[in-house]
Amino acid sequence: MGPVPKPLIAGNWKMNGMRGSLAQIKEIAASNMLASGKFDALICVPATLLHSAALVTSDTPLKIGAQDCHDRENGAYTGDISAGMIADSLGSHVIIGHSERRTRYREDDALVRSKTIAAHKSGLIAVVCIGETEEERSSGRTLDVLRYQLAGSLPDGATGENTVIAYEPVWAIGTGRTASIADIAEAHRFIRSELCKRFNSEGDRMRILYGGSVKASNADEILHVENVDGALVGGASLTARDFLSICSAY
């Protein structure tokens, strides 16, 4: 087994946040917890805030990312944003294949893989999301779903430097429901095994985040499960107080 990667606490603001929300970004960035170096912190903001958030955090440990990208460098794709545009706006990361994109916009593994390649080409770190639906879990297909999504969504060029995996059981996102500690441990152990089979030592270096109604009250227990290298946080990342409460688990 290779070196244990530094944990990452990532926030996904989704379609939330106005210019006034930069005050929350500044407060997170100024926290002594981030300065400790015990973990990395990332907030993925709407595209409208990307450059402004990157500017106000430029001399701080807080990283700023986007929530999606197109798989082409440019072209007639009205309303879309390319990986190069994210990098040009000083973003460092991009979330790809979030369950909301997979279900509502019918994005499949092949498109997620293509977007991940585009992110890597532009020097971005891809946070690639995978996870099963409630129907898939109830029918005992969770590990099969994770296997297929990992195989189809990750390009051969994925490394511990340019790729983070986020395991988000779809049925736990925004519902207040959280997978049991045993379920989380099983899924993350399986994901690690699959990554190491394909990427060898790089599989140990890829951080595997847990997402799905992570909040201050359950963060400490979840974040100390083996092979859980951090969290992808939704609603609880919108305020500095709540986000930093989760960070305090480290």
N, C-alpha and C positions, 0 to 999 in steps of 0.2 A: 504493500500500500504506500502511496506517495504522501507528500506533506498535506496536512489538513488545511484547506483554504480558509482565508479570513472570512468570517460571516458577513453577509450583506443584508441590510434591512432596506427594502425598496418600497416606495409608496406609489400607488397608481391612483391619480386624481380623477381619472376618467373624464367625463364632460362636466367638470366642476372647476371653478376658480376664475376670478377676475383680477385686474391689476392690483386691487387692494389686497389680494391674497398673497402678494409678494412679502407682506409683513410676516406671514407664517413661515415662508421659505427662509427669510432672514433669521428668524428666531431659531429655527432648526439648525441652520448653518453655524450659528454663534454658540451652540451648546458645547459645554466642556466635554460632554460624553463623546461627541464626534472627534474632538481633539485628542482623546485618549488613544486612538489608533487601534482599539480592540476589535472594531468592526468597520465596514464600509457602509455608507448611507447614500441613498439615491431617491430622488423624487421625479416621477414621470408626469409632467404637466401637459395640459392641452397645448396644441401648436401655437396658439396665440400668446402664450406666456413663455415659450421655450427660450427665446433669445434674452428676454428681460430677466428671467430666472437665472440663466447661465451667467449673465453679467453681475448680478448681485451676489453670486456665490463663487466668483472666479478665484478669490484668494482664500477659500475655505475648503474643508474636507468634503462638503456635500456635493455630490454629483447630480447633474440634471439630465433627464432623458425624455424621449417621446414615447407615445403609446402605440404607434403603428407606423409602417412605411410602405411605399409601393415597391414592387420588385424591379421596376425599370428606373433608369437614371433620370430620364426626362421624357416629355412627350405630351400628347393630347389626352391627359387624364385629369379632367377638371375636378378640383377639390381635393386631389391627393397630394401627398408630400413624399419626396424621395429621401432615401438614406443620406444622399449627399447634401440635401437641404438641411437635414437635421444636424449633420456635422458642421455645415456652414453657419448654423445658428448656435454653434458651440455646445450642442448636446453630445453626450458621451455614450449613451445607451439608448436602446429602443426595445419596447415590449413587442413581441411578435407571436401571433397565434393565440391570443387570449381567448378564452371560451366565448366571450361575447362576440368576437370577430368570427370564430368558427361557427357558432350557431346562427347568429343574426345575419351574417354576411356570407355564410356558406363557404368559408375559407377552409380548404382541405390541406392535408399534410404536404402535398406537392407545392402549393402556393406558399405555405409557411417556410418550406425549405428554400424556395426561390427568394423570398424576402430576407431570410437569414443570410444567404449568400450576398445579397445586395448590401446588407448592413455591414458584413465583414469587409467587403470591398471598399466601403467608405470609412473604415476604421472604427466602426461602432461596435460596442458590446451588445450582443443580442440576448435578450431575456426571453427564451422560448418556452411557451406555456403548453402544458399537456394536462389531461385529466379526464376522468370518466363521468358520464351522466348517472343519474340515479337509476335509470333502467339498466344501464350496463353493470352497475355495481350489484343491483338486486339479482341479476341473472348470473353473477359470478364471473363476469368477464373483465374485471378491473385490470388485472395484470396483462391480459391479452391486448386490451386497448392501449395501455401504456407502452407495451412493446412495439405495437404498430405505429403509434404516434412518434415515438423516439426514432424508429428506423426511417420513417418517411419524412420527418420534419428537420432532421439534422443533416447538414452536408458533411462530406468527408473532411473538410477543412476546419471543423469545429475543434476548439482547444479550450483549456482552462482559462486562457487569457481573453478569448473573444466570445465565449458563450456561457450563459447561466441558464439552468433549467428551473422552471417554476412548476411545481406540482400543485394543481388546483382542482380538487374534486368539484365538478360543475355544480353539483347539488348543494355545496356548502358556500357558494359565492353570494354574498349579499343576503343570505337567508338567516344568519345568526346561528346556523348549525355548523358544527365542526366535526371533522372525522375523529374517531377515537384515537388515543395515543398509539394503541396497537396497530390500527389501520394505517396511521401515518408512518410508523416505523416500518411496517411491511412494504408499503409503497416506495418509500425512499431507499430501503435496502435493495429492492428489486431494480429501481432506476439506476442506482450505483452499479449494480452488477451488470446491467445491460450496457452502461456507458463504458465500463472497463473491458467488457468483451470486445467492443468495437474499437475503442480509442486507446486501449491499453493504459499506460500510466496517466494519460491526459484525462481519463475517466475519473480518476481520483481527484484531479485538480478542478473539475467542473463543480461549481457550487450548485446545490439543489435546494431551492427555496420551497417553503410550504406557504400556500395561500388558500384562504377560505375562512372568512370571518375571524381573522386574527385580531386580537385586541389585548389591552393591557392585562385583563384578568386571566387570559390563557397563554399569553406569550411565553412566560418563564418555563412552563411545562413543555410546550411545543418546541421551543428553541433549544432545548437540551436533549432532544431525542437524537440518537445516533443517525448520522447522515443527513440531518437537517442543518443546512448551512445558512439559515436566515429565513426571512419571510417576505412575501409579496403582499402588501397591506392595501386594502381598499379604503373604505370610509374612515377608518381610524387614522389615516395619514393626512387628512384634510386640515387638522389643526396641529400646531407644534406640540401642544401639551399631550395629546393622545399618541402621536407618533413617537415622541421622546419617551413616553411611558413604556412603549414596547421596546425601544432601544435599551432601556435600563435593565432588561433581562441579561445583557452582557456586561 
